[in-house]
Amino acid sequence: MASFNTREPIEEIARKYGKLVKKELDVKNIYLFGS
């Protein structure tokens, strides 16, 4: 069965990707939405 303790790694990946996108593109905010 898969572990449900995956929030921290996902947040870390999203933050790193967000920093890269903000560095390359002219954006002020990035939002991650999911259910």
Residue frames as qw, qx, qy, qz and C-alpha x, y, z in Angstrom:
[[0.000, 0.888, 0.459, 0.000, 0.00, 0.00, 0.00],
 [0.387, 0.574, -0.028, 0.721, 1.28, 3.50, -0.84],
 [0.369, -0.343, -0.457, 0.733, 2.34, 5.85, 1.90],
 [0.029, 0.881, 0.434, 0.187, 0.20, 8.91, 2.54],
 [0.418, -0.768, 0.030, 0.484, 3.15, 10.90, 3.89],
 [0.611, 0.292, 0.393, 0.622, 3.94, 12.47, 0.51],
 [0.054, 0.960, 0.274, 0.000, 2.93, 16.07, 1.09],
 [0.372, -0.794, 0.242, 0.416, 6.38, 17.39, 2.01],
 [0.505, -0.127, 0.608, 0.600, 8.22, 15.98, -1.04],
 [0.314, 0.661, 0.590, 0.340, 5.47, 17.23, -3.35],
 [0.101, -0.975, -0.143, 0.138, 5.59, 20.72, -1.82],
 [0.471, -0.590, 0.390, 0.527, 9.38, 20.78, -2.16],
 [0.470, 0.199, 0.658, 0.554, 9.20, 19.82, -5.84],
 [0.159, 0.841, 0.483, 0.186, 6.48, 22.41, -6.48],
 [0.251, -0.915, 0.028, 0.315, 8.50, 25.17, -4.78],
 [0.487, -0.360, 0.527, 0.597, 11.65, 24.33, -6.75],
 [0.375, 0.437, 0.666, 0.473, 9.72, 24.22, -10.04],
 [0.003, 0.931, 0.364, -0.028, 7.98, 27.48, -9.15],
 [0.345, -0.764, 0.217, 0.500, 11.30, 29.21, -8.54],
 [0.456, -0.057, 0.645, 0.611, 12.59, 27.99, -11.89],
 [0.241, 0.678, 0.620, 0.313, 9.47, 29.18, -13.73],
 [0.130, -0.955, -0.186, 0.192, 9.56, 32.59, -12.02],
 [0.440, -0.557, 0.383, 0.592, 13.23, 32.91, -12.94],
 [0.371, 0.084, 0.703, 0.601, 12.64, 32.10, -16.62],
 [0.020, 0.624, 0.612, 0.485, 9.29, 33.83, -17.16],
 [0.032, -0.246, 0.194, -0.949, 7.91, 37.18, -16.08],
 [0.546, -0.521, -0.592, -0.282, 5.39, 35.95, -13.50],
 [0.196, -0.569, 0.389, -0.697, 4.60, 37.26, -10.04],
 [0.603, -0.218, 0.597, -0.482, 2.65, 34.37, -8.53],
 [0.445, 0.127, -0.837, -0.294, 2.22, 30.68, -9.16],
 [0.658, -0.201, 0.394, -0.609, -0.63, 28.66, -7.72],
 [0.204, 0.110, -0.964, -0.129, -0.91, 24.91, -7.40],
 [0.662, -0.058, 0.194, -0.722, -4.43, 23.56, -7.29],
 [0.393, 0.109, -0.896, -0.178, -5.49, 20.01, -6.84],
 [0.727, -0.323, 0.101, -0.597, -7.99, 17.77, -5.19]]
